[in-house]
Amino acid sequence: MNAKKDHRGTLTNCFFCEHFFITHEARYPYGCRAMGFKAPRMPAVDVYYASGTDCTLFVRKEVKEHHHD
């Protein structure tokens, strides 16, 4: 029996990771500080396609509350 993942691609959402950043470059709009690269799609997707596993460097961002005075 083949060991298959029960999902297609990564479940890691870079938007919630403290290493993720927006580059503002048209060709490579997304970046990962931990891995040191920029990409045309979410970095976790490239990590998944290259390794077959979800990103192991994901660190959940702390949510900062915004106070409206």
PDB file of N, CA, C and O in Angstrom:
ATOM      1  N   MET A   1       0.836  -1.176   0.000  1.00  0.00           N
ATOM      2  CA  MET A   1       0.000   0.000   0.000  1.00  0.00           C
ATOM      3  C   MET A   1       0.887   1.248   0.000  1.00  0.00           C
ATOM      4  O   MET A   1       1.867   1.312   0.743  1.00  0.00           O
ATOM      5  N   ASN A   2       0.550   2.229  -0.822  1.00  0.00           N
ATOM      6  CA  ASN A   2       1.296   3.485  -0.879  1.00  0.00           C
ATOM      7  C   ASN A   2       0.937   4.373   0.298  1.00  0.00           C
ATOM      8  O   ASN A   2      -0.234   4.493   0.657  1.00  0.00           O
ATOM      9  N   ALA A   3       1.938   4.991   0.895  1.00  0.00           N
ATOM     10  CA  ALA A   3       1.676   5.965   1.961  1.00  0.00           C
ATOM     11  C   ALA A   3       1.395   7.302   1.297  1.00  0.00           C
ATOM     12  O   ALA A   3       2.299   7.944   0.761  1.00  0.00           O
ATOM     13  N   LYS A   4       0.144   7.714   1.335  1.00  0.00           N
ATOM     14  CA  LYS A   4      -0.250   8.975   0.706  1.00  0.00           C
ATOM     15  C   LYS A   4      -0.661   9.968   1.769  1.00  0.00           C
ATOM     16  O   LYS A   4      -1.238   9.607   2.794  1.00  0.00           O
ATOM     17  N   LYS A   5      -0.358  11.214   1.509  1.00  0.00           N
ATOM     18  CA  LYS A   5      -0.841  12.269   2.389  1.00  0.00           C
ATOM     19  C   LYS A   5      -2.334  12.411   2.154  1.00  0.00           C
ATOM     20  O   LYS A   5      -2.823  12.120   1.063  1.00  0.00           O
ATOM     21  N   ASP A   6      -3.051  12.850   3.155  1.00  0.00           N
ATOM     22  CA  ASP A   6      -4.486  13.021   3.015  1.00  0.00           C
ATOM     23  C   ASP A   6      -4.851  14.426   2.548  1.00  0.00           C
ATOM     24  O   ASP A   6      -6.005  14.839   2.655  1.00  0.00           O
ATOM     25  N   HIS A   7      -3.867  15.156   2.030  1.00  0.00           N
ATOM     26  CA  HIS A   7      -4.118  16.474   1.463  1.00  0.00           C
ATOM     27  C   HIS A   7      -3.175  16.695   0.288  1.00  0.00           C
ATOM     28  O   HIS A   7      -2.166  16.006   0.138  1.00  0.00           O
ATOM     29  N   ARG A   8      -3.520  17.646  -0.518  1.00  0.00           N
ATOM     30  CA  ARG A   8      -2.668  17.986  -1.662  1.00  0.00           C
ATOM     31  C   ARG A   8      -1.860  19.214  -1.300  1.00  0.00           C
ATOM     32  O   ARG A   8      -2.417  20.273  -1.010  1.00  0.00           O
ATOM     33  N   GLY A   9      -0.557  19.070  -1.319  1.00  0.00           N
ATOM     34  CA  GLY A   9       0.295  20.205  -1.024  1.00  0.00           C
ATOM     35  C   GLY A   9       0.368  20.501   0.455  1.00  0.00           C
ATOM     36  O   GLY A   9      -0.053  19.709   1.299  1.00  0.00           O
ATOM     37  N   THR A  10       0.905  21.643   0.735  1.00  0.00           N
ATOM     38  CA  THR A  10       1.170  22.033   2.106  1.00  0.00           C
ATOM     39  C   THR A  10      -0.065  22.589   2.809  1.00  0.00           C
ATOM     40  O   THR A  10      -0.954  23.157   2.174  1.00  0.00           O
ATOM     41  N   LEU A  11      -0.105  22.419   4.103  1.00  0.00           N
ATOM     42  CA  LEU A  11      -1.157  23.031   4.915  1.00  0.00           C
ATOM     43  C   LEU A  11      -0.615  24.232   5.681  1.00  0.00           C
ATOM     44  O   LEU A  11      -1.354  24.889   6.414  1.00  0.00           O
ATOM     45  N   THR A  12       0.668  24.519   5.514  1.00  0.00           N
ATOM     46  CA  THR A  12       1.289  25.651   6.193  1.00  0.00           C
ATOM     47  C   THR A  12       0.861  26.947   5.520  1.00  0.00           C
ATOM     48  O   THR A  12       0.937  27.072   4.298  1.00  0.00           O
ATOM     49  N   ASN A  13       0.413  27.907   6.315  1.00  0.00           N
ATOM     50  CA  ASN A  13       0.002  29.202   5.789  1.00  0.00           C
ATOM     51  C   ASN A  13       1.060  30.233   6.169  1.00  0.00           C
ATOM     52  O   ASN A  13       1.149  30.644   7.326  1.00  0.00           O
ATOM     53  N   CYS A  14       1.849  30.640   5.202  1.00  0.00           N
ATOM     54  CA  CYS A  14       2.949  31.570   5.443  1.00  0.00           C
ATOM     55  C   CYS A  14       2.483  32.897   6.047  1.00  0.00           C
ATOM     56  O   CYS A  14       3.245  33.541   6.769  1.00  0.00           O
ATOM     57  N   PHE A  15       1.259  33.311   5.768  1.00  0.00           N
ATOM     58  CA  PHE A  15       0.786  34.589   6.300  1.00  0.00           C
ATOM     59  C   PHE A  15       0.806  34.618   7.825  1.00  0.00           C
ATOM     60  O   PHE A  15       0.848  35.698   8.414  1.00  0.00           O
ATOM     61  N   PHE A  16       0.778  33.470   8.470  1.00  0.00           N
ATOM     62  CA  PHE A  16       0.783  33.394   9.921  1.00  0.00           C
ATOM     63  C   PHE A  16       2.169  33.131  10.503  1.00  0.00           C
ATOM     64  O   PHE A  16       2.303  32.936  11.711  1.00  0.00           O
ATOM     65  N   CYS A  17       3.199  33.122   9.662  1.00  0.00           N
ATOM     66  CA  CYS A  17       4.560  32.824  10.107  1.00  0.00           C
ATOM     67  C   CYS A  17       5.367  34.106  10.282  1.00  0.00           C
ATOM     68  O   CYS A  17       5.272  35.023   9.467  1.00  0.00           O
ATOM     69  N   GLU A  18       6.163  34.163  11.352  1.00  0.00           N
ATOM     70  CA  GLU A  18       6.965  35.366  11.598  1.00  0.00           C
ATOM     71  C   GLU A  18       8.106  35.538  10.606  1.00  0.00           C
ATOM     72  O   GLU A  18       8.668  36.630  10.519  1.00  0.00           O
ATOM     73  N   HIS A  19       8.468  34.510   9.858  1.00  0.00           N
ATOM     74  CA  HIS A  19       9.550  34.597   8.878  1.00  0.00           C
ATOM     75  C   HIS A  19       9.083  35.112   7.511  1.00  0.00           C
ATOM     76  O   HIS A  19       9.906  35.488   6.676  1.00  0.00           O
ATOM     77  N   PHE A  20       7.789  35.130   7.286  1.00  0.00           N
ATOM     78  CA  PHE A  20       7.219  35.516   5.997  1.00  0.00           C
ATOM     79  C   PHE A  20       7.260  37.032   5.823  1.00  0.00           C
ATOM     80  O   PHE A  20       7.072  37.788   6.776  1.00  0.00           O
ATOM     81  N   PHE A  21       7.511  37.458   4.584  1.00  0.00           N
ATOM     82  CA  PHE A  21       7.433  38.887   4.268  1.00  0.00           C
ATOM     83  C   PHE A  21       7.020  39.098   2.822  1.00  0.00           C
ATOM     84  O   PHE A  21       7.188  38.222   1.974  1.00  0.00           O
ATOM     85  N   ILE A  22       6.481  40.269   2.563  1.00  0.00           N
ATOM     86  CA  ILE A  22       6.106  40.688   1.208  1.00  0.00           C
ATOM     87  C   ILE A  22       7.280  41.485   0.654  1.00  0.00           C
ATOM     88  O   ILE A  22       7.764  42.411   1.304  1.00  0.00           O
ATOM     89  N   THR A  23       7.740  41.127  -0.545  1.00  0.00           N
ATOM     90  CA  THR A  23       8.926  41.763  -1.118  1.00  0.00           C
ATOM     91  C   THR A  23       8.624  43.027  -1.915  1.00  0.00           C
ATOM     92  O   THR A  23       9.483  43.898  -2.048  1.00  0.00           O
ATOM     93  N   HIS A  24       7.417  43.131  -2.440  1.00  0.00           N
ATOM     94  CA  HIS A  24       7.022  44.220  -3.328  1.00  0.00           C
ATOM     95  C   HIS A  24       7.740  44.139  -4.674  1.00  0.00           C
ATOM     96  O   HIS A  24       7.811  45.130  -5.401  1.00  0.00           O
ATOM     97  N   GLU A  25       8.273  42.961  -5.008  1.00  0.00           N
ATOM     98  CA  GLU A  25       8.860  42.711  -6.316  1.00  0.00           C
ATOM     99  C   GLU A  25       7.824  41.946  -7.134  1.00  0.00           C
ATOM    100  O   GLU A  25       7.297  40.932  -6.676  1.00  0.00           O
ATOM    101  N   ALA A  26       7.535  42.417  -8.321  1.00  0.00           N
ATOM    102  CA  ALA A  26       6.478  41.819  -9.138  1.00  0.00           C
ATOM    103  C   ALA A  26       6.709  40.333  -9.429  1.00  0.00           C
ATOM    104  O   ALA A  26       5.767  39.543  -9.371  1.00  0.00           O
ATOM    105  N   ARG A  27       7.930  39.948  -9.738  1.00  0.00           N
ATOM    106  CA  ARG A  27       8.203  38.545 -10.096  1.00  0.00           C
ATOM    107  C   ARG A  27       8.297  37.622  -8.883  1.00  0.00           C
ATOM    108  O   ARG A  27       7.968  36.439  -8.973  1.00  0.00           O
ATOM    109  N   TYR A  28       8.743  38.158  -7.760  1.00  0.00           N
ATOM    110  CA  TYR A  28       8.932  37.359  -6.547  1.00  0.00           C
ATOM    111  C   TYR A  28       8.331  38.104  -5.352  1.00  0.00           C
ATOM    112  O   TYR A  28       9.067  38.671  -4.545  1.00  0.00           O
ATOM    113  N   PRO A  29       7.020  38.107  -5.234  1.00  0.00           N
ATOM    114  CA  PRO A  29       6.364  38.932  -4.218  1.00  0.00           C
ATOM    115  C   PRO A  29       6.419  38.398  -2.783  1.00  0.00           C
ATOM    116  O   PRO A  29       6.136  39.142  -1.843  1.00  0.00           O
ATOM    117  N   TYR A  30       6.776  37.129  -2.598  1.00  0.00           N
ATOM    118  CA  TYR A  30       6.749  36.528  -1.266  1.00  0.00           C
ATOM    119  C   TYR A  30       8.139  36.062  -0.852  1.00  0.00           C
ATOM    120  O   TYR A  30       8.906  35.572  -1.680  1.00  0.00           O
ATOM    121  N   GLY A  31       8.459  36.213   0.423  1.00  0.00           N
ATOM    122  CA  GLY A  31       9.770  35.808   0.890  1.00  0.00           C
ATOM    123  C   GLY A  31       9.730  35.105   2.226  1.00  0.00           C
ATOM    124  O   GLY A  31       8.763  35.213   2.981  1.00  0.00           O
ATOM    125  N   CYS A  32      10.810  34.376   2.504  1.00  0.00           N
ATOM    126  CA  CYS A  32      10.985  33.687   3.776  1.00  0.00           C
ATOM    127  C   CYS A  32      12.347  34.076   4.332  1.00  0.00           C
ATOM    128  O   CYS A  32      13.379  33.766   3.735  1.00  0.00           O
ATOM    129  N   ARG A  33      12.349  34.751   5.470  1.00  0.00           N
ATOM    130  CA  ARG A  33      13.619  35.158   6.093  1.00  0.00           C
ATOM    131  C   ARG A  33      14.393  33.950   6.619  1.00  0.00           C
ATOM    132  O   ARG A  33      15.622  33.929   6.547  1.00  0.00           O
ATOM    133  N   ALA A  34      13.699  32.955   7.143  1.00  0.00           N
ATOM    134  CA  ALA A  34      14.363  31.783   7.722  1.00  0.00           C
ATOM    135  C   ALA A  34      15.113  30.979   6.666  1.00  0.00           C
ATOM    136  O   ALA A  34      16.207  30.476   6.924  1.00  0.00           O
ATOM    137  N   MET A  35      14.528  30.859   5.482  1.00  0.00           N
ATOM    138  CA  MET A  35      15.157  30.069   4.414  1.00  0.00           C
ATOM    139  C   MET A  35      15.964  30.943   3.464  1.00  0.00           C
ATOM    140  O   MET A  35      16.780  30.441   2.691  1.00  0.00           O
ATOM    141  N   GLY A  36      15.735  32.253   3.523  1.00  0.00           N
ATOM    142  CA  GLY A  36      16.526  33.175   2.725  1.00  0.00           C
ATOM    143  C   GLY A  36      16.228  33.163   1.243  1.00  0.00           C
ATOM    144  O   GLY A  36      17.144  33.229   0.424  1.00  0.00           O
ATOM    145  N   PHE A  37      14.946  33.079   0.884  1.00  0.00           N
ATOM    146  CA  PHE A  37      14.612  33.154  -0.538  1.00  0.00           C
ATOM    147  C   PHE A  37      13.315  33.898  -0.779  1.00  0.00           C
ATOM    148  O   PHE A  37      12.500  34.078   0.126  1.00  0.00           O
ATOM    149  N   LYS A  38      13.141  34.326  -2.025  1.00  0.00           N
ATOM    150  CA  LYS A  38      11.932  34.983  -2.497  1.00  0.00           C
ATOM    151  C   LYS A  38      11.307  34.075  -3.544  1.00  0.00           C
ATOM    152  O   LYS A  38      12.008  33.313  -4.211  1.00  0.00           O
ATOM    153  N   ALA A  39       9.986  34.156  -3.689  1.00  0.00           N
ATOM    154  CA  ALA A  39       9.304  33.237  -4.598  1.00  0.00           C
ATOM    155  C   ALA A  39       8.074  33.887  -5.220  1.00  0.00           C
ATOM    156  O   ALA A  39       7.535  34.856  -4.685  1.00  0.00           O
ATOM    157  N   PRO A  40       7.633  33.345  -6.354  1.00  0.00           N
ATOM    158  CA  PRO A  40       6.416  33.849  -6.979  1.00  0.00           C
ATOM    159  C   PRO A  40       5.145  33.327  -6.303  1.00  0.00           C
ATOM    160  O   PRO A  40       4.048  33.800  -6.597  1.00  0.00           O
ATOM    161  N   ARG A  41       5.290  32.357  -5.402  1.00  0.00           N
ATOM    162  CA  ARG A  41       4.142  31.818  -4.652  1.00  0.00           C
ATOM    163  C   ARG A  41       4.558  31.672  -3.191  1.00  0.00           C
ATOM    164  O   ARG A  41       5.708  31.947  -2.849  1.00  0.00           O
ATOM    165  N   MET A  42       3.659  31.252  -2.346  1.00  0.00           N
ATOM    166  CA  MET A  42       3.967  31.115  -0.928  1.00  0.00           C
ATOM    167  C   MET A  42       5.211  30.242  -0.740  1.00  0.00           C
ATOM    168  O   MET A  42       5.289  29.165  -1.330  1.00  0.00           O
ATOM    169  N   PRO A  43       6.172  30.673   0.056  1.00  0.00           N
ATOM    170  CA  PRO A  43       7.387  29.893   0.266  1.00  0.00           C
ATOM    171  C   PRO A  43       7.115  28.466   0.745  1.00  0.00           C
ATOM    172  O   PRO A  43       7.833  27.546   0.351  1.00  0.00           O
ATOM    173  N   ALA A  44       6.113  28.261   1.574  1.00  0.00           N
ATOM    174  CA  ALA A  44       5.806  26.915   2.078  1.00  0.00           C
ATOM    175  C   ALA A  44       5.433  25.967   0.946  1.00  0.00           C
ATOM    176  O   ALA A  44       5.656  24.761   1.048  1.00  0.00           O
ATOM    177  N   VAL A  45       4.870  26.498  -0.123  1.00  0.00           N
ATOM    178  CA  VAL A  45       4.519  25.665  -1.282  1.00  0.00           C
ATOM    179  C   VAL A  45       5.799  25.164  -1.946  1.00  0.00           C
ATOM    180  O   VAL A  45       5.903  23.984  -2.283  1.00  0.00           O
ATOM    181  N   ASP A  46       6.768  26.050  -2.135  1.00  0.00           N
ATOM    182  CA  ASP A  46       8.048  25.637  -2.730  1.00  0.00           C
ATOM    183  C   ASP A  46       8.773  24.637  -1.833  1.00  0.00           C
ATOM    184  O   ASP A  46       9.366  23.677  -2.324  1.00  0.00           O
ATOM    185  N   VAL A  47       8.727  24.860  -0.522  1.00  0.00           N
ATOM    186  CA  VAL A  47       9.350  23.927   0.421  1.00  0.00           C
ATOM    187  C   VAL A  47       8.688  22.557   0.297  1.00  0.00           C
ATOM    188  O   VAL A  47       9.372  21.534   0.268  1.00  0.00           O
ATOM    189  N   TYR A  48       7.372  22.541   0.225  1.00  0.00           N
ATOM    190  CA  TYR A  48       6.646  21.271   0.116  1.00  0.00           C
ATOM    191  C   TYR A  48       7.004  20.533  -1.173  1.00  0.00           C
ATOM    192  O   TYR A  48       7.271  19.331  -1.155  1.00  0.00           O
ATOM    193  N   TYR A  49       7.009  21.265  -2.293  1.00  0.00           N
ATOM    194  CA  TYR A  49       7.335  20.617  -3.568  1.00  0.00           C
ATOM    195  C   TYR A  49       8.776  20.117  -3.618  1.00  0.00           C
ATOM    196  O   TYR A  49       9.058  19.107  -4.262  1.00  0.00           O
ATOM    197  N   ALA A  50       9.687  20.814  -2.945  1.00  0.00           N
ATOM    198  CA  ALA A  50      11.092  20.398  -2.955  1.00  0.00           C
ATOM    199  C   ALA A  50      11.364  19.227  -2.011  1.00  0.00           C
ATOM    200  O   ALA A  50      12.207  18.376  -2.297  1.00  0.00           O
ATOM    201  N   SER A  51      10.647  19.186  -0.885  1.00  0.00           N
ATOM    202  CA  SER A  51      10.964  18.182   0.133  1.00  0.00           C
ATOM    203  C   SER A  51       9.894  17.112   0.340  1.00  0.00           C
ATOM    204  O   SER A  51      10.178  16.031   0.854  1.00  0.00           O
ATOM    205  N   GLY A  52       8.659  17.424  -0.067  1.00  0.00           N
ATOM    206  CA  GLY A  52       7.555  16.494   0.172  1.00  0.00           C
ATOM    207  C   GLY A  52       6.997  16.578   1.576  1.00  0.00           C
ATOM    208  O   GLY A  52       6.128  15.790   1.952  1.00  0.00           O
ATOM    209  N   THR A  53       7.496  17.539   2.363  1.00  0.00           N
ATOM    210  CA  THR A  53       7.000  17.725   3.725  1.00  0.00           C
ATOM    211  C   THR A  53       6.681  19.198   3.963  1.00  0.00           C
ATOM    212  O   THR A  53       7.164  20.082   3.256  1.00  0.00           O
ATOM    213  N   ASP A  54       5.859  19.434   4.973  1.00  0.00           N
ATOM    214  CA  ASP A  54       5.540  20.807   5.331  1.00  0.00           C
ATOM    215  C   ASP A  54       6.767  21.495   5.932  1.00  0.00           C
ATOM    216  O   ASP A  54       7.680  20.835   6.428  1.00  0.00           O
ATOM    217  N   CYS A  55       6.774  22.806   5.882  1.00  0.00           N
ATOM    218  CA  CYS A  55       7.881  23.611   6.398  1.00  0.00           C
ATOM    219  C   CYS A  55       8.097  23.334   7.885  1.00  0.00           C
ATOM    220  O   CYS A  55       7.148  23.350   8.669  1.00  0.00           O
ATOM    221  N   THR A  56       9.331  23.083   8.263  1.00  0.00           N
ATOM    222  CA  THR A  56       9.657  22.821   9.661  1.00  0.00           C
ATOM    223  C   THR A  56      10.139  24.078  10.385  1.00  0.00           C
ATOM    224  O   THR A  56      10.389  24.040  11.590  1.00  0.00           O
ATOM    225  N   LEU A  57      10.271  25.185   9.663  1.00  0.00           N
ATOM    226  CA  LEU A  57      10.739  26.434  10.268  1.00  0.00           C
ATOM    227  C   LEU A  57       9.603  27.398  10.583  1.00  0.00           C
ATOM    228  O   LEU A  57       9.846  28.531  10.998  1.00  0.00           O
ATOM    229  N   PHE A  58       8.371  26.958  10.389  1.00  0.00           N
ATOM    230  CA  PHE A  58       7.201  27.783  10.659  1.00  0.00           C
ATOM    231  C   PHE A  58       7.167  28.163  12.145  1.00  0.00           C
ATOM    232  O   PHE A  58       7.255  27.308  13.026  1.00  0.00           O
ATOM    233  N   VAL A  59       7.035  29.478  12.396  1.00  0.00           N
ATOM    234  CA  VAL A  59       6.868  29.998  13.756  1.00  0.00           C
ATOM    235  C   VAL A  59       5.675  30.932  13.724  1.00  0.00           C
ATOM    236  O   VAL A  59       5.696  31.959  13.045  1.00  0.00           O
ATOM    237  N   ARG A  60       4.636  30.574  14.460  1.00  0.00           N
ATOM    238  CA  ARG A  60       3.403  31.362  14.445  1.00  0.00           C
ATOM    239  C   ARG A  60       3.654  32.772  14.966  1.00  0.00           C
ATOM    240  O   ARG A  60       4.262  32.960  16.020  1.00  0.00           O
ATOM    241  N   LYS A  61       3.173  33.772  14.203  1.00  0.00           N
ATOM    242  CA  LYS A  61       3.286  35.176  14.605  1.00  0.00           C
ATOM    243  C   LYS A  61       2.448  35.425  15.845  1.00  0.00           C
ATOM    244  O   LYS A  61       1.404  34.807  16.049  1.00  0.00           O
ATOM    245  N   GLU A  62       2.927  36.340  16.664  1.00  0.00           N
ATOM    246  CA  GLU A  62       2.115  36.801  17.778  1.00  0.00           C
ATOM    247  C   GLU A  62       1.116  37.805  17.224  1.00  0.00           C
ATOM    248  O   GLU A  62       1.470  38.685  16.440  1.00  0.00           O
ATOM    249  N   VAL A  63      -0.110  37.665  17.634  1.00  0.00           N
ATOM    250  CA  VAL A  63      -1.152  38.594  17.184  1.00  0.00           C
ATOM    251  C   VAL A  63      -1.124  39.811  18.090  1.00  0.00           C
ATOM    252  O   VAL A  63      -1.243  39.703  19.310  1.00  0.00           O
ATOM    253  N   LYS A  64      -0.965  40.962  17.474  1.00  0.00           N
ATOM    254  CA  LYS A  64      -0.943  42.211  18.230  1.00  0.00           C
ATOM    255  C   LYS A  64      -2.324  42.833  18.169  1.00  0.00           C
ATOM    256  O   LYS A  64      -2.906  42.992  17.096  1.00  0.00           O
ATOM    257  N   GLU A  65      -2.827  43.176  19.317  1.00  0.00           N
ATOM    258  CA  GLU A  65      -4.151  43.794  19.359  1.00  0.00           C
ATOM    259  C   GLU A  65      -4.041  45.262  18.970  1.00  0.00           C
ATOM    260  O   GLU A  65      -3.098  45.957  19.348  1.00  0.00           O
ATOM    261  N   HIS A  66      -5.025  45.711  18.210  1.00  0.00           N
ATOM    262  CA  HIS A  66      -5.103  47.125  17.827  1.00  0.00           C
ATOM    263  C   HIS A  66      -6.190  47.769  18.657  1.00  0.00           C
ATOM    264  O   HIS A  66      -7.340  47.329  18.664  1.00  0.00           O
ATOM    265  N   HIS A  67      -5.805  48.810  19.349  1.00  0.00           N
ATOM    266  CA  HIS A  67      -6.776  49.534  20.176  1.00  0.00           C
ATOM    267  C   HIS A  67      -7.239  50.763  19.393  1.00  0.00           C
ATOM    268  O   HIS A  67      -6.434  51.546  18.888  1.00  0.00           O
ATOM    269  N   HIS A  68      -8.535  50.900  19.312  1.00  0.00           N
ATOM    270  CA  HIS A  68      -9.115  52.065  18.654  1.00  0.00           C
ATOM    271  C   HIS A  68      -9.584  53.030  19.723  1.00  0.00           C
ATOM    272  O   HIS A  68     -10.554  52.765  20.433  1.00  0.00           O
ATOM    273  N   ASP A  69      -8.894  54.145  19.833  1.00  0.00           N
ATOM    274  CA  ASP A  69      -9.252  55.139  20.864  1.00  0.00           C
ATOM    275  C   ASP A  69     -10.268  56.106  20.344  1.00  0.00           C
ATOM    276  O   ASP A  69     -10.686  57.009  21.068  1.00  0.00           O
TER     277      ASP A  69
END
